[in-house]
Amino acid sequence: GDKPGEPGGALYEGVIDALKDIFDPEIPVNIYDLGLIYGVEVTEEGQAIVTMTLTTPHCPVAESMPAEVEMRVAAVPGIAFADVNLVWDPPWDPQKMSDDAKLELGML
């Protein structure tokens, strides 16, 4: 459909673009291509709900990364506010990376 908050819609794609601007400090790949984003939901009220994980629970940025994601996503035009849900299940593994990311890291 023509809903801005769904894949292909302006709001949804704006959120994805914002996520692609955030890089994992340990791996020079953005968190979206790394496969750290498990889900993006944009409500009609302009609330963005991002479900994400980190490469490791003991990641030094575990504290700051969700806050950065929240800030960047909330800054997307049309997004009223962002909620970030940090989950560890399912755990991240390198297979979740996009082919671009694997290529960049010499894994393909």
N, C-alpha and C positions, 0 to 999 in steps of 0.2 A: 504494500500500500504506500500511501504518500505520507507516512508518519515520520517526522524528522528524527524521532527517537529510536527508530529501528535501523538495522543494518542497511546502509545505502542512504539513509536520511542524513540531512546536514548536521543535526545535533550529534547523532551517534558517531558519524565520521569525524566530526570535530573533536570528540572525546578520544577517539582512536589516534588521531593525529597528535593530540597532546601527549598521549601515552608514549608515542614513538619518539618524543623529544626527551624522554627520561631514560638515562642510561644507567645500567648496573655499574657500580664503581669497580667491580672486580673483573667484569667481562665487558669488552668495549662494544656492546650490542645493546640496543634499546630494549626496555623491559617487555614491550609487546612482541618483538621478534624472538625474544628469549623464551616466550611462552609462559611468562610469569602472570599474565592476565588471564584468569579463568572465565571471567564473565563481565560484560558491561551491559547495564540496563539503564535506560533513560526513561523516566516517567513523563507523563504529559505536563506535569507541573515543573518540569525542568530539573528534576533531581536526578543526578547520575549516581548509580550504585556500581562500584567497581569491586569485583571479587578477585583478589590477587594472592600470590604467594611470593616467597623470596627464594633465592637459590639455596640458601641454608638458614635454618632457624638461628644459627649463631652468627649470622651475617652482622658485621658491625653497623650496617645501616638499617638493621631491622626496625630500629626506633624511628629513624628519620624518613625512610622511604615512603611509608604510607602517608605521612604528612605532606611530603612533596607531591605525591600523586594527587592527594586531595586538593592541594593548592592549585596545581596545574589544571586539573579537570574543572575545578570551580571557576577558573579564569576563562574557560571556553565561552564565547558569546552565546547567550541563550540558556546556559546552565545556571540554575539558581544556587544550588549547593551540591556538594559531592559527599558521598559516604564511601569509605573504603573498608572493605571487610578483608582482613588478613586471615588466610586459612593455611593450614599445613597438611591438609588432606584433600585431594591426593598430593603426596610430596612431589616437588618439581624434579624432573630429570631431563637430561640434555635432549632426549628424544622429542621433547615438547617444542624445541626451537624450530623456527621457520627455516626453510632451506637456505634462505639468504644468510641467516645467522650462522648456520652450519658451514656454509661456504666460506664466510668471512673468517671463521675460526679454524678453517682447514679440516673440517670434519667430514666433508663430502669428497 
